[in-house]
């Protein structure tokens, strides 16, 4: 392709990179538009990525100079997958380091609350999915589905998208018959839109509805999360910004996340559970952030490095997930699928929020931080940090996330086995 009347010839990966940065630029602009104090924030990037994917995913594939149309499409999908995964590693690892110094003291004080909240949120999502299955069986499965098994596969995919859970998506694909794997993927792509946008808007709207005083709420959060960060003096750094330490945690996280644990004891023969890259990187960066050093060598990056990588990781993740998601949105349009996706996002959100508020008595920011972890919503955490004006909410996210990660995998498998 030639840009600006042929003055700038752009082909192959250069054109793809041009498109990615264009989405980032426009998305940031859209995200800063504020209506009555509410904005999309970084999710503006996701919105533009969806729109770009819906309108230009196929033309983008056709513009790349690669032999054969199938290879072109495969190249674009793989390239965006790399962007998504790299962004996720940057974001989650940075969050783990930020939360690490306070994480274990916070968990010690609130362990039962975080475990219970994570389970309640995922169970509520599972109940919403079961309700949608019965609704679908009574009114018809949808324009592209003819069997009960196929519809259940679609619902399992919708649930994984509503909870933005890649492990649940992978587990559902393994559990369904081969002819229904594509339906799981379609459902995940459709509901992912709601899984991102609803939670992002929710964490901004609730403080306004409750007329929260953020200064007071931040003080409540500090009292729960353990006060100021711990200092690790006298450490030797391998590099000025701490990127070597960051790389160590990410490397260990990828390795830990690759370990697969068979689920045969749970009656799920042939399937395995893994922390995946997300859970592995979060776990290892929490540990590195907690200890801060090995001997005299610092394994704690500079705070400025963590903030930059957290932001860059989040928007790269949104671009990588959003562009192919937009293409799936157009290719598989059916109004009821979007209704199901919205239900499976909103119901566990509301159940989790009010359970944390009235039963567990969590303060507002601790509640919302734990809620983003329970919904396994990476984009919403980024928005909440901006809304709250403190990174301490990351500790609550990190505490609830692992429980939700395990529970959503099991619930996804249960849906397919039972329905």
Phi and psi in degrees as a GROMACS rama.xvg file:
@    title "Ramachandran Plot"
@    xaxis  label "Phi"
@    yaxis  label "Psi"
@TYPE xy
-113.571  127.143  UNK-2
-97.7083  150.592  UNK-3
54.9701  54.3447  UNK-4
67.8554  26.4062  UNK-5
90.3836  -1.77253  UNK-6
-66.6105  -37.8248  UNK-7
-117.823  104.829  UNK-8
-79.2667  126.158  UNK-9
-126.568  122.389  UNK-10
-136.551  161.763  UNK-11
56.249  -135.651  UNK-12
-63.1944  -28.9892  UNK-13
-62.3115  -41.464  UNK-14
-65.9194  -40.8055  UNK-15
-62.9239  -43.6687  UNK-16
-62.4263  -40.5913  UNK-17
-57.7973  -43.8801  UNK-18
-65.7287  -41.6265  UNK-19
-61.8786  -46.685  UNK-20
-70.4539  -28.1357  UNK-21
-65.1183  -43.2991  UNK-22
-61.8629  -43.0123  UNK-23
-61.2366  -44.8473  UNK-24
-62.7468  -51.8361  UNK-25
-67.7639  -39.0471  UNK-26
-62.301  -41.803  UNK-27
-61.0888  -40.6994  UNK-28
-62.7478  -46.1325  UNK-29
-63.657  -38.9278  UNK-30
-66.0935  -21.9713  UNK-31
-89.877  -4.1517  UNK-32
-71.5411  123.177  UNK-33
-115.616  130.342  UNK-34
-121.656  112.486  UNK-35
53.0042  41.222  UNK-36
82.7291  -0.158385  UNK-37
-109.283  133.146  UNK-38
-141.435  162.55  UNK-39
-74.4939  -24.1833  UNK-40
59.3705  -136.618  UNK-41
-64.2  -21.8673  UNK-42
-67.2468  -12.7174  UNK-43
-60.5227  -33.9043  UNK-44
-63.5176  -41.956  UNK-45
-64.0444  -42.2203  UNK-46
-60.9025  -46.4728  UNK-47
-68.1571  -35.8855  UNK-48
-63.205  -41.7043  UNK-49
-60.2974  -46.6444  UNK-50
-63.1644  -42.5255  UNK-51
-61.9209  -45.1882  UNK-52
-63.2139  -39.6588  UNK-53
-64.7875  -36.2218  UNK-54
-94.8316  -32.3475  UNK-55
-127.432  3.93004  UNK-56
-60.226  -48.0439  UNK-57
-67.5279  -46.8724  UNK-58
-58.925  -35.4604  UNK-59
-60.5166  -45.1183  UNK-60
-60.8201  -40.7529  UNK-61
-71.8163  -21.6068  UNK-62
-80.213  -19.2404  UNK-63
-75.9851  138.146  UNK-64
-86.687  84.9033  UNK-65
-139.874  145.174  UNK-66
-68.7083  119.988  UNK-67
89.298  137.15  UNK-68
-63.3759  -42.5026  UNK-69
-60.8112  -39.5444  UNK-70
-67.8323  -34.9021  UNK-71
-61.1851  -50.2861  UNK-72
-62.239  -42.7981  UNK-73
-62.7828  -39.0049  UNK-74
-62.813  -46.3299  UNK-75
-62.2438  -45.4399  UNK-76
-61.6145  -43.8697  UNK-77
-67.3882  -40.8308  UNK-78
-63.5489  -44.2034  UNK-79
-67.7715  -33.2917  UNK-80
-63.4596  -39.7774  UNK-81
-64.3163  -43.6201  UNK-82
-59.3736  -45.067  UNK-83
-62.4257  -48.1814  UNK-84
-69.3961  -39.291  UNK-85
-64.5106  -42.3461  UNK-86
-61.5471  -41.3247  UNK-87
-63.8978  -40.7725  UNK-88
-62.4499  -46.6553  UNK-89
-58.0854  -48.6655  UNK-90
-66.376  -53.3381  UNK-91
-66.0163  -39.2584  UNK-92
-65.1416  -41.3736  UNK-93
-63.0641  -43.178  UNK-94
-60.9959  -42.2662  UNK-95
-61.3748  -43.3501  UNK-96
-63.8487  -41.9392  UNK-97
-64.295  -41.0521  UNK-98
-81.4344  -22.0308  UNK-99
-51.1022  -48.8163  UNK-100
-61.5234  -23.6339  UNK-101
-110.619  -8.59763  UNK-102
-61.092  -49.6366  UNK-103
-71.9977  -34.6125  UNK-104
-68.1859  -37.271  UNK-105
-65.5205  -43.6382  UNK-106
-63.2426  -37.9972  UNK-107
-61.9627  -37.2225  UNK-108
-78.4681  -32.6526  UNK-109
-127.007  22.5964  UNK-110
-55.2337  -50.5939  UNK-111
-61.9068  -38.9123  UNK-112
-64.5459  -44.3279  UNK-113
-66.6207  -42.3616  UNK-114
-62.6412  -47.6886  UNK-115
-64.1779  -42.3332  UNK-116
-65.4916  -43.2572  UNK-117
-58.6527  -42.2881  UNK-118
-68.2132  -42.2253  UNK-119
-61.4194  -43.6147  UNK-120
-62.1826  -47.5346  UNK-121
-69.2028  -39.2756  UNK-122
-63.37  -38.0833  UNK-123
-63.3995  -40.3289  UNK-124
-62.9138  -40.8824  UNK-125
-63.699  -41.6976  UNK-126
-64.3366  -39.2363  UNK-127
-61.9515  -39.4281  UNK-128
-64.9477  -42.7492  UNK-129
-61.8272  -42.5397  UNK-130
-59.4116  -41.4727  UNK-131
-66.1837  -34.1666  UNK-132
-61.9465  -45.5911  UNK-133
-67.806  -37.1108  UNK-134
-61.9068  -46.0803  UNK-135
-62.7938  -38.1607  UNK-136
-69.29  -25.0069  UNK-137
-87.485  -29.5457  UNK-138
-110.269  -8.52034  UNK-139
116.317  143.674  UNK-140
-72.2753  -35.1112  UNK-141
140.207  167.579  UNK-142
-65.2786  -25.1566  UNK-143
-114.22  7.86455  UNK-144
-124.82  133.636  UNK-145
-116.843  -13.3735  UNK-146
-125.025  156.81  UNK-147
-62.0072  -40.4452  UNK-148
-63.4058  -40.8589  UNK-149
-65.3141  -38.7315  UNK-150
-67.1297  -40.2459  UNK-151
-62.1785  -38.9297  UNK-152
-62.2169  -41.1283  UNK-153
-62.0012  -44.5817  UNK-154
-63.8417  -40.7504  UNK-155
-61.2989  -39.8836  UNK-156
-66.0592  -40.9119  UNK-157
-61.7934  -39.5465  UNK-158
-64.2189  -43.6938  UNK-159
-63.491  -35.0041  UNK-160
-73.4574  -40.9098  UNK-161
-61.0515  -33.5846  UNK-162
-100.089  12.1374  UNK-163
42.9277  45.6751  UNK-164
-111.314  106.435  UNK-165
-65.1152  -41.6728  UNK-166
-59.1252  -40.215  UNK-167
-64.8588  -38.5222  UNK-168
-61.0065  -47.1554  UNK-169
-64.9775  -41.6318  UNK-170
-64.5621  -40.5396  UNK-171
-65.0649  -41.0915  UNK-172
-61.9774  -37.4812  UNK-173
-69.9648  -29.1647  UNK-174
-85.9473  -26.1931  UNK-175
-84.7491  162.185  UNK-176
-64.9022  153.907  UNK-177
-56.2887  -36.2232  UNK-178
-71.2346  -10.4554  UNK-179
-108.146  1.96331  UNK-180
-59.6165  -40.0969  UNK-181
-63.4372  -31.5962  UNK-182
-68.905  -35.7484  UNK-183
-60.727  -44.0045  UNK-184
-64.3767  -41.0041  UNK-185
-62.9389  -46.9025  UNK-186
-60.3429  -42.9856  UNK-187
-60.9439  -43.2323  UNK-188
-65.5356  -38.7135  UNK-189
-67.7594  -52.3159  UNK-190
-73.9586  -19.8764  UNK-191
-56.8689  -33.472  UNK-192
-58.0358  -48.5867  UNK-193
-70.7638  -36.2578  UNK-194
-60.2391  -29.9212  UNK-195
-87.0983  -56.8561  UNK-196
-68.8674  -40.7348  UNK-197
-64.0883  -43.044  UNK-198
-72.1904  -37.8727  UNK-199
-59.8269  -45.2315  UNK-200
-71.2549  -36.3082  UNK-201
-60.6776  -44.9762  UNK-202
-71.1743  -15.0066  UNK-203
-91.163  -36.8794  UNK-204
-74.6237  -41.5376  UNK-205
-60.0207  -42.8015  UNK-206
-60.9968  -32.0808  UNK-207
-74.5675  -40.4427  UNK-208
-60.994  -39.9992  UNK-209
-86.0178  0.0246135  UNK-210
50.7397  48.8329  UNK-211
-73.8017  140.547  UNK-212
-89.031  106.782  UNK-213
-64.1155  -31.2013  UNK-214
-63.312  -42.9569  UNK-215
-66.7899  -43.0313  UNK-216
-65.6878  -35.5872  UNK-217
-66.9579  -37.5344  UNK-218
-65.8316  -38.8607  UNK-219
-62.4713  -39.999  UNK-220
-67.1334  -39.8651  UNK-221
-62.3026  -39.0909  UNK-222
-66.1142  -27.171  UNK-223
-85.2295  -38.9565  UNK-224
-86.8719  -3.64653  UNK-225
107.246  15.9199  UNK-226
76.5521  -152.835  UNK-227
-68.774  157.728  UNK-228
-64.4582  147.324  UNK-229
-74.2056  147.607  UNK-230
-102.557  143.982  UNK-231
-122.235  81.5462  UNK-232
-75.0684  162.862  UNK-233
70.558  29.7129  UNK-234
-103.95  143.068  UNK-235
-92.904  128.914  UNK-236
-100.264  137.287  UNK-237
-73.1234  -28.1731  UNK-238
-148.85  162.45  UNK-239
-60.8324  -39.6354  UNK-240
-97.729  -8.95256  UNK-241
84.4586  18.7398  UNK-242
-70.3594  -27.0149  UNK-243
-64.3565  -43.1765  UNK-244
-63.8605  -40.0311  UNK-245
-61.2115  -43.2724  UNK-246
-64.4033  -36.8485  UNK-247
-60.9519  -47.6398  UNK-248
-64.6016  -41.0903  UNK-249
-64.8877  -42.3792  UNK-250
-62.3573  -47.9544  UNK-251
-63.1454  -37.1036  UNK-252
-64.2141  -41.6529  UNK-253
-63.0064  -41.3699  UNK-254
-66.3295  -46.7204  UNK-255
-63.637  -40.2712  UNK-256
-67.3222  -17.8966  UNK-257
-85.221  -12.2746  UNK-258
-70.4114  127.279  UNK-259
-108.206  133.696  UNK-260
-112.398  119.621  UNK-261
-61.4538  142.924  UNK-262
-106.428  24.322  UNK-263
-61.3312  -31.1215  UNK-264
-66.2656  -21.9492  UNK-265
-94.1205  10.5017  UNK-266
80.8774  19.0861  UNK-267
-114.698  58.5871  UNK-268
-57.0354  134.07  UNK-269
92.3387  -5.89036  UNK-270
-114.606  158.02  UNK-271
-134.177  155.034  UNK-272
-108.085  139.291  UNK-273
-140.876  148.523  UNK-274
-65.4592  -21.3845  UNK-275
64.1289  175.811  UNK-276
-58.4082  -39.9829  UNK-277
-60.6357  -56.3391  UNK-278
-65.2225  -38.5415  UNK-279
-63.3796  -46.6813  UNK-280
-66.3653  -37.5385  UNK-281
-63.7894  -45.7661  UNK-282
-61.9986  -49.8221  UNK-283
-68.5189  -35.7587  UNK-284
-72.0144  -31.8423  UNK-285
-61.5174  -44.1651  UNK-286
-65.7979  -46.3058  UNK-287
-63.9028  -40.134  UNK-288
-66.6864  -31.6465  UNK-289
-70.2604  -48.0232  UNK-290
-81.5493  -35.0952  UNK-291
79.7973  -25.3803  UNK-292
-159.925  157.872  UNK-293
-117.506  108.979  UNK-294
64.08  -119.796  UNK-295
-103.527  6.13863  UNK-296
-97.6218  124.069  UNK-297
-71.9101  134.643  UNK-298
-121.083  30.0045  UNK-299
-119.831  112.009  UNK-300
-65.4485  162.582  UNK-301
-64.0999  147.702  UNK-302
-60.5405  -37.9752  UNK-303
-63.9178  -36.3316  UNK-304
-64.3198  -43.6951  UNK-305
-64.9812  -41.3855  UNK-306
-63.6425  -42.5156  UNK-307
-65.5701  -45.5348  UNK-308
-69.7136  -33.0497  UNK-309
-63.0195  -46.6692  UNK-310
-67.9711  -46.4561  UNK-311
-62.753  -41.9615  UNK-312
-62.2706  -42.0901  UNK-313
-62.3407  -48.0766  UNK-314
-72.3033  -33.0525  UNK-315
-65.3543  -40.4978  UNK-316
-60.2509  -42.8951  UNK-317
-66.4409  -37.1387  UNK-318
-67.1364  -48.2697  UNK-319
-61.9571  -35.127  UNK-320
-85.1465  -32.2971  UNK-321
-74.9918  -39.9154  UNK-322
-63.7148  -52.7343  UNK-323
-66.4026  -29.6539  UNK-324
-63.0435  -38.494  UNK-325
-64.5847  -38.2119  UNK-326
-64.572  -41.5592  UNK-327
-67.4859  -33.8097  UNK-328
-57.3586  -46.1097  UNK-329
-71.7197  -42.7986  UNK-330
-69.2477  -21.9542  UNK-331
-130.03  41.1598  UNK-332
-69.2158  125.275  UNK-333
-154.152  117.992  UNK-334
-52.2747  -39.9195  UNK-335
-66.3203  -31.7054  UNK-336
-61.3663  -36.8131  UNK-337
-73.698  -33.2386  UNK-338
-63.4636  -45.9142  UNK-339
-59.8012  -44.616  UNK-340
-61.6119  -41.5885  UNK-341
-64.305  -41.398  UNK-342
-62.6493  -45.1194  UNK-343
-72.3682  -12.2225  UNK-344
-92.0583  -48.228  UNK-345
-72.6041  -39.5762  UNK-346
-61.6497  -51.9916  UNK-347
-65.2404  -29.3782  UNK-348
-59.9765  -51.3132  UNK-349
-67.667  -43.6585  UNK-350
-60.4343  -46.6553  UNK-351
-63.0374  -43.7193  UNK-352
-62.9946  -49.9386  UNK-353
-73.1193  -30.3314  UNK-354
-65.4243  -43.6907  UNK-355
-66.7376  -35.4038  UNK-356
-75.0704  -48.2998  UNK-357
-98.2827  -25.0464  UNK-358
-98.6281  -51.1021  UNK-359
-84.8045  -15.0005  UNK-360
60.0792  37.1888  UNK-361
-77.22  145.332  UNK-362
-65.9785  163.583  UNK-363
-57.1779  -51.6052  UNK-364
-70.8123  -34.7999  UNK-365
-65.3778  -39.1271  UNK-366
-60.2533  -53.0653  UNK-367
-67.311  -36.6954  UNK-368
-63.497  -45.5594  UNK-369
-66.5724  -32.8276  UNK-370
-65.5202  -41.7346  UNK-371
-64.4911  -34.14  UNK-372
-69.9191  -41.9549  UNK-373
-64.6578  -32.32  UNK-374
-86.3734  1.71544  UNK-375
46.2466  43.5395  UNK-376
-100.974  97.534  UNK-377
-61.7902  -49.0758  UNK-378
-60.9905  -37.3065  UNK-379
-65.5838  -33.2407  UNK-380
-63.3099  -42.947  UNK-381
-58.9519  -42.2044  UNK-382
-66.9028  -41.6166  UNK-383
-64.4689  -39.6991  UNK-384
-58.3681  -41.9632  UNK-385
-68.0986  -43.269  UNK-386
-66.3289  -42.7559  UNK-387
-76.1579  -25.6544  UNK-388
74.4386  19.6475  UNK-389
-152.117  145.741  UNK-390
-87.1393  -1.2745  UNK-391
-64.3084  -22.0236  UNK-392
-64.2541  -20.2836  UNK-393
-64.1856  -27.777  UNK-394
-66.0333  -39.9719  UNK-395
-68.491  -40.1653  UNK-396
-57.9885  -48.8159  UNK-397
-65.7207  -28.578  UNK-398
-75.7824  -38.8997  UNK-399
-85.0474  -30.0291  UNK-400
-54.6921  -48.7295  UNK-401
-61.2552  -37.583  UNK-402
-63.6337  -46.5127  UNK-403
-64.3071  -36.9087  UNK-404
-59.6572  -46.751  UNK-405
-69.4445  -43.6726  UNK-406
-64.7325  -39.9586  UNK-407
-69.5577  -31.9484  UNK-408
-63.5626  -46.225  UNK-409
-66.8786  -40.4816  UNK-410
-64.7532  -40.054  UNK-411
-61.8171  -43.0234  UNK-412
-64.8227  -41.3806  UNK-413
-60.9721  -42.1401  UNK-414
-56.3141  -46.9933  UNK-415
-70.3833  -38.7817  UNK-416
-69.0134  -40.2789  UNK-417
-87.9089  -25.6866  UNK-418
